Amino acid sequence: MNAKKKVIVIGLDGVPSNLLFQELCNSLPNIRRMMDNGLYATLTSCDPPITIPAWMVMMTSKTPGELGVYGWRQRTGYSYNEAWIANSLSIKEPKVWDLLAKEDKRACLIGIPPSYPPTSVKGNLISCNLTPKNSKNFAYPPELANEIEGLVGDGYMFDVRRTDDRDEFLKKLYEMTETRFKVIKYLISKEQWDYFMFVEIGFDRLHHMFWKYHDKLHPKYPPNNKYEQVIPDYYRYFDGKIGEILSQADDDTYIILVSDHGTGGMKGAFCVNEWLINEGYLVLRKYPSDVTELDRCDIDWDKTTAWGWGGYYARIFLNLKGRESNGIVAPDEYDKVRDELKSRILNITGPNREKLDNIVFHPEQLYGECNGSKPDLLVYFDNLFWRSAGTIGHKALYLSENDTGPDDSVHLKEGIFVIYNKRGKNGRSSRLDTLSIYDIAPTVLDIMGIQPPYDFSGKISKEVSHWAHNL
């Protein structure tokens, strides 16, 4: 193995395989070149396919259960209404760059969720979209923050927020990406690194804001709309930026394009707590007069069996005696109650009584090891095409919009993987069978000449390994 091999990982948050590989790739010359002269595959995300924990699943090859992180927000112990947001300190398992550091290899890391607050690494780190606005604590070593501000001023952006003003959003999106690439190109040239990785969160934000304007199968697609080309235009713009990185890479550098999850058109939101109220599992002392967060509702916990959290999937919690402070489900009834609830959820239909492809997981069956405050059930309504609305007060089960702000898309499991090296000149497409998000960390380590740990959930891709070591 060539110990000099370096890797650049370009993370595209939320990029789906069908959009990139089928619809747009022929208008993206640099990505097309990577595909034609390298290998590519649909990358199956984790359950749940959410930015946090998916990037850390990818970089640790550990399940969300092992990480104890089941989404952006986690339940605090067995509290009814306290929660915390995952951050860099939540991830206890070693990441790819931690394992590389043990082999005296340096990393340069930009925007990988969650990487705020910045932690020490062997190399350089710029934190992610969790970074508070105007924070000066966004880099490691700390003095790197001053260097970045000297390069781009105070204009470095960590995220762009959804808004009803789509034109303003687009302006900010391009501004964020342009500034990010100025920093990326600077650090690629200036720093000594063996492993370079950045994540562009802008793709995910773009999809949530504009998917219905692009996807002709979206239930709310407006024909011949003025935003029809917004998504393809950004992909073409970003492809040009990828070309700049390709031109900076030498023959010993392997470039990987990867996404943490896919994207699809949102059919609507299913009001999980409204349904639990209707079914008698969730009992309120008083139904709210306006749409209200669950935590602000007057819940009679002494009569409540279960409640749910909203999001791109639903987390259902049972009110277990001896675990929750006002628990009513007897421990010896837990399995029966949970299975009954699962059965009812599987039979939930759509607004026109159409069958939905609902999927319900027991976390301990899904993950084996479950750390932190796991939900009792994980639910995908219509296999994620309907998101979960946790708010109460709609007096309805089905919403055509997200209950938390503008949103056109949902998270699906089919992401992307592409690997390229300048020496790999096949001149033909080399599509692999599906890879797993768990396989990325062991495969990257293998390319760099390092044996992956035995306790990884994923495995080295034999096809990628053979290709990389035989160029």
C-alpha positions in Angstrom: 0.0 0.0 0.0 1.1 3.5 -0.8 1.3 5.3 2.6 1.5 8.6 0.8 -2.1 8.4 -0.4 -4.2 11.4 0.5 -8.0 11.8 0.5 -10.3 14.8 0.0 -13.9 14.2 1.0 -16.4 16.6 -0.5 -19.6 16.3 1.6 -22.9 17.3 -0.2 -25.6 17.4 2.4 -28.8 15.8 1.2 -27.8 15.2 -2.4 -29.9 12.3 -3.8 -28.6 9.7 -6.2 -31.4 9.9 -8.8 -31.0 13.7 -9.2 -27.2 13.6 -9.5 -26.6 10.3 -11.4 -29.6 10.4 -13.7 -31.0 13.8 -14.1 -28.2 16.3 -13.8 -24.8 14.5 -14.3 -24.5 15.2 -18.1 -24.7 19.0 -17.4 -22.0 18.7 -14.6 -18.7 18.1 -16.5 -16.5 17.8 -13.5 -18.7 15.3 -11.6 -19.3 13.5 -14.9 -15.5 13.2 -15.3 -15.2 11.8 -11.8 -17.9 9.2 -12.5 -16.5 8.2 -15.9 -12.9 7.8 -14.6 -13.7 6.5 -11.2 -16.4 4.6 -9.4 -19.8 5.6 -8.1 -22.7 4.2 -6.3 -25.9 5.0 -4.5 -25.1 5.3 -0.8 -27.7 4.0 1.6 -27.9 6.3 4.7 -28.5 5.3 8.3 -31.8 5.1 10.2 -32.8 7.9 10.6 -31.4 9.6 7.5 -30.9 12.9 9.2 -27.8 15.2 9.0 -27.2 14.6 12.7 -26.4 11.8 13.2 -25.7 10.7 9.6 -22.3 12.5 9.1 -21.0 11.1 12.4 -22.3 7.6 11.5 -20.3 8.0 8.3 -17.2 9.1 10.1 -17.3 6.7 13.0 -18.9 3.6 11.3 -21.1 3.4 14.5 -24.9 3.3 14.6 -27.0 6.2 16.0 -27.7 3.8 18.9 -24.0 3.4 19.7 -23.5 7.1 19.4 -26.6 7.8 21.5 -27.7 10.5 19.0 -31.1 10.0 17.2 -31.4 13.4 15.6 -30.6 17.0 16.2 -32.6 17.1 19.4 -32.2 14.5 22.1 -34.4 13.8 25.1 -32.9 14.8 28.5 -33.0 11.6 30.5 -36.7 10.6 30.9 -38.0 14.2 31.2 -41.3 15.0 29.6 -40.2 18.4 28.3 -36.5 18.8 28.5 -34.2 18.3 25.5 -30.7 19.1 24.3 -29.1 19.7 20.9 -26.3 17.4 19.8 -22.9 19.0 19.4 -19.3 18.0 18.8 -18.9 17.0 22.5 -21.8 14.5 22.2 -19.8 12.2 19.9 -17.6 10.0 22.1 -16.5 7.5 19.4 -13.3 8.0 17.4 -13.8 9.6 14.0 -11.7 8.9 10.9 -9.4 11.9 11.6 -8.9 10.7 15.2 -7.7 7.3 13.9 -5.5 9.0 11.3 -3.9 11.1 14.0 -2.7 8.0 15.7 -0.8 7.3 12.5 0.7 10.8 12.6 -1.6 11.9 9.7 -3.0 15.4 9.6 -6.5 16.5 8.8 -8.2 19.7 7.6 -11.9 19.8 8.4 -14.6 22.3 7.5 -18.3 22.4 8.4 -18.8 18.7 9.4 -22.0 18.4 11.5 -21.6 18.5 14.5 -18.2 20.2 14.9 -19.3 23.0 17.2 -17.8 23.8 19.6 -14.4 23.2 17.9 -12.4 20.4 19.4 -8.7 19.8 19.1 -7.5 17.8 16.1 -4.2 17.0 14.6 -4.5 19.7 11.9 -7.1 22.3 11.4 -10.9 22.6 12.0 -13.6 25.1 11.1 -16.9 24.4 12.8 -20.3 23.7 11.3 -23.8 25.1 11.0 -24.4 24.9 14.7 -22.0 27.8 15.3 -23.8 30.8 16.8 -24.0 33.9 14.7 -21.1 36.3 15.3 -19.2 33.6 17.4 -15.4 34.0 17.3 -15.0 30.5 18.7 -15.3 28.5 15.4 -11.8 27.2 14.7 -9.0 25.0 15.9 -6.3 26.0 16.6 -8.2 29.1 17.9 -5.9 31.6 16.1 -7.1 30.1 12.8 -10.3 32.1 13.3 -8.4 35.3 13.0 -6.7 34.0 9.9 -10.0 33.2 8.2 -11.5 36.5 9.1 -8.4 38.1 7.6 -9.1 36.2 4.4 -12.9 36.8 4.1 -13.6 39.5 6.7 -16.5 38.9 9.1 -18.5 37.3 6.2 -17.8 33.6 6.8 -21.3 32.0 6.9 -22.0 28.7 8.6 -25.5 28.2 7.4 -28.3 30.0 5.5 -31.8 29.9 7.1 -35.1 29.1 5.4 -37.2 32.1 4.8 -40.4 33.0 2.8 -38.2 35.4 0.8 -36.7 32.9 -1.6 -34.7 35.4 -3.6 -33.0 36.6 -0.5 -32.3 33.0 0.4 -30.6 32.4 -2.9 -28.5 35.4 -2.6 -27.3 34.2 0.8 -26.8 30.7 -0.4 -24.3 31.7 -3.1 -22.6 34.1 -0.8 -22.1 31.4 1.8 -20.8 28.9 -0.8 -18.5 31.4 -2.5 -16.9 32.4 0.9 -16.6 28.7 1.9 -14.7 27.9 -1.2 -12.4 30.8 -0.8 -11.4 29.3 2.6 -11.3 25.7 1.2 -8.9 26.6 -1.6 -6.8 28.6 0.7 -6.4 25.8 3.3 -5.9 23.1 0.6 -2.9 25.1 -0.7 -1.5 26.4 2.6 -1.8 23.6 5.1 -0.1 20.3 5.3 -2.8 17.6 5.3 -3.3 13.9 4.6 -7.1 14.0 4.9 -9.2 17.1 3.9 -13.0 17.1 4.4 -15.7 19.7 4.1 -19.5 19.6 4.1 -21.6 22.0 2.1 -24.9 22.3 4.0 -26.3 24.5 1.2 -27.6 21.6 -0.8 -29.9 20.5 2.0 -31.2 24.1 2.5 -31.7 24.6 -1.3 -33.8 21.4 -1.6 -36.0 22.3 1.4 -36.7 25.7 -0.1 -37.0 24.9 -3.8 -37.8 21.2 -4.4 -41.4 21.7 -5.4 -40.3 24.2 -8.1 -38.0 21.6 -9.6 -39.7 18.2 -9.1 -42.5 17.8 -11.6 -43.9 14.9 -9.5 -44.1 17.1 -6.3 -47.8 17.5 -5.3 -47.3 21.2 -5.3 -45.2 21.6 -8.4 -46.2 24.9 -10.2 -45.7 24.4 -14.0 -43.4 26.9 -15.8 -42.4 28.7 -12.5 -39.6 31.2 -12.3 -37.6 29.0 -10.0 -37.6 26.0 -12.3 -33.8 26.1 -12.9 -32.7 27.1 -9.4 -31.6 23.7 -8.3 -29.8 22.7 -11.6 -28.2 26.1 -11.6 -26.7 25.7 -8.1 -25.5 22.2 -9.0 -23.8 23.6 -12.1 -22.2 26.4 -10.1 -20.9 23.9 -7.5 -19.6 21.6 -10.2 -17.4 24.4 -11.3 -16.1 24.7 -7.7 -15.4 21.0 -7.7 -13.4 21.5 -10.9 -11.2 24.0 -9.1 -10.5 21.4 -6.4 -9.7 18.7 -9.0 -7.1 21.0 -10.6 -5.4 21.4 -7.2 -5.2 17.7 -6.5 -2.1 15.6 -7.4 -1.8 12.0 -8.5 -1.7 10.7 -5.0 -4.9 12.4 -3.9 -8.2 10.5 -4.0 -11.3 12.7 -4.2 -14.6 11.4 -2.8 -18.0 13.0 -3.3 -20.5 11.8 -0.7 -23.9 12.7 0.8 -25.3 11.9 4.1 -28.9 11.2 2.9 -31.1 11.7 -0.1 -34.1 14.0 -0.8 -37.6 13.6 -2.1 -40.8 15.6 -2.5 -42.8 16.1 0.8 -46.4 15.0 0.5 -47.3 16.7 3.7 -47.1 16.4 7.5 -48.9 13.8 9.6 -49.9 15.2 13.0 -48.6 12.4 15.2 -49.8 13.8 18.5 -53.3 14.7 17.2 -53.5 11.0 16.1 -52.3 9.8 19.6 -55.0 12.0 21.2 -57.7 10.6 18.9 -56.6 7.1 19.7 -56.6 7.7 23.5 -52.9 7.4 24.0 -52.2 11.1 24.7 -54.6 12.9 27.1 -54.8 16.7 27.4 -56.5 18.5 30.3 -57.3 21.2 27.8 -57.0 21.3 24.0 -55.1 24.4 22.9 -56.9 27.2 21.1 -53.9 27.8 18.7 -51.2 25.6 17.2 -48.9 24.8 20.2 -45.7 23.0 20.8 -46.2 19.7 22.7 -44.1 21.0 25.6 -46.5 23.9 26.1 -49.6 21.8 26.1 -51.5 21.0 29.3 -50.9 17.2 29.2 -52.4 14.9 31.9 -49.4 12.6 32.3 -51.3 10.5 34.9 -53.5 9.3 32.0 -51.1 9.5 29.1 -49.7 6.3 27.5 -47.6 7.7 24.7 -46.5 10.9 23.0 -44.5 11.8 19.9 -41.9 14.1 18.5 -42.1 15.7 15.1 -39.4 15.9 12.4 -38.7 14.0 9.2 -39.5 10.9 11.2 -41.5 10.5 14.4 -40.1 9.4 17.7 -42.7 7.8 20.0 -42.1 7.6 23.7 -44.1 5.4 26.1 -45.0 6.6 29.6 -43.4 3.7 31.5 -44.0 3.2 35.2 -40.7 3.4 37.1 -38.9 5.2 34.2 -41.0 8.4 33.6 -42.0 10.3 36.7 -45.7 9.8 36.1 -45.5 6.6 34.2 -48.6 4.5 33.8 -47.5 1.6 31.5 -46.6 -1.3 33.7 -43.2 -2.9 32.8 -44.8 -6.3 32.2 -47.3 -4.6 29.8 -44.6 -2.6 27.9 -44.1 -5.1 25.0 -47.9 -5.6 24.5 -48.6 -1.8 24.5 -45.8 -1.1 22.2 -46.7 -3.8 19.7 -50.3 -2.7 19.8 -49.3 0.9 19.1 -46.9 -0.3 16.3 -49.8 -2.3 14.7 -52.1 0.8 14.7 -49.4 3.0 13.2 -48.8 0.6 10.4 -52.5 0.8 9.5 -52.6 4.6 9.3 -53.8 5.7 5.9 -53.4 8.9 3.9 -56.0 11.8 3.7 -57.9 10.0 1.0 -57.7 6.7 2.8 -54.9 5.6 0.5 -52.5 3.0 1.8 -49.2 4.5 3.2 -46.0 2.6 3.3 -45.5 3.1 7.0 -42.4 1.6 8.7 -42.0 1.2 12.5 -38.7 0.3 14.2 -37.9 -1.0 17.7 -34.6 0.8 18.3 -33.0 -2.1 20.1 -33.8 -4.4 17.1 -32.5 -1.7 14.6 -29.3 -0.8 16.4 -28.6 -3.6 19.0 -26.8 -1.2 21.4 -28.9 1.9 22.4 -27.2 4.6 24.4 -28.7 7.9 25.6 -32.5 8.4 25.8 -33.7 6.3 22.9 -37.3 6.6 21.7 -39.5 3.5 22.2 -40.5 3.5 18.5 -39.1 5.2 15.4 -41.7 5.8 12.7 -41.4 6.6 9.0 -44.8 7.8 7.7 -45.1 6.6 4.1 -41.5 5.6 4.1 -40.5 9.2 4.9 -42.6 11.0 2.2 -44.9 12.3 5.0 -43.0 14.1 7.7 -44.1 14.0 11.3 -45.8 17.1 12.9 -45.5 17.2 16.7 -47.5 20.3 17.3 -51.1 20.2 18.6 -54.0 22.5 17.8 -54.5 21.7 14.1 -57.8 19.9 14.6 -56.7 17.7 11.7 -54.4 14.8 11.1 -52.9 15.9 7.7 -51.1 19.2 6.9 -50.1 20.2 3.4 -47.1 22.1 4.8 -44.4 21.6 7.4 -45.6 22.8 10.8 -42.3 24.5 11.6 -41.7 26.7 8.6 -41.2 26.7 4.8 -40.3 23.2 3.5 -40.7 21.4 0.2 -38.7 18.2 0.7 -38.1 15.2 3.0 -35.1 13.1 3.7 -34.7 9.8 2.0 -32.1 7.1 2.4 -30.5 7.1 -1.1 -27.5 9.4 -1.1 -24.4 9.4 -3.4 -20.8 8.1 -3.5 -18.2 8.9 -6.1 -14.5 8.3 -5.9 -11.9 9.7 -8.4 -8.2 9.9 -8.9 -6.4 11.5 -11.9 -4.7 8.2 -12.8 -8.1 6.4 -13.1 -8.9 7.0 -16.7 -11.5 4.4 -17.6 -13.4 6.6 -20.0 -16.5 4.6 -19.1 -19.0 4.7 -16.2 -18.2 2.3 -13.4 -21.3 2.0 -11.3 -21.1 -0.2 -8.2 -23.8 -1.9 -6.3 -25.2 0.1 -3.4 -22.7 1.1 -0.6 -23.6 1.7 3.0 -22.9 4.9 4.9 -21.2 2.6 7.4 -18.6 1.6 4.8 -17.1 5.0 4.2 -14.9 5.2 7.2 -13.3 1.7 6.8 -12.9 2.3 3.0 -11.2 5.7 3.5 -8.8 4.2 6.1 -8.0 1.3 3.8 -7.2 3.7 0.9 -4.8 5.5 3.3 -3.1 2.3 4.3 -4.6 1.9 7.8 -6.4 -1.2 9.1 -9.9 -0.2 10.3 -10.9 -1.1 13.9 -12.6 -4.5 14.3 -15.7 -2.9 15.9 -16.8 -0.8 12.9 -20.4 -1.5 11.8 -19.3 -1.2 8.1 -16.7 -2.9 6.0 -14.1 -2.0 3.4 -15.6 -1.9 -0.1 -13.7 -4.5 -2.0 -14.4 -2.9 -5.3 -13.2 0.5 -4.2 -10.2 -1.0 -2.4 -9.1 -3.0 -5.4 -9.5 0.0 -7.7 -7.7 2.4 -5.4 -4.7 0.1 -4.8 -4.3 -0.9 -8.5 -4.1 2.5 -10.2 
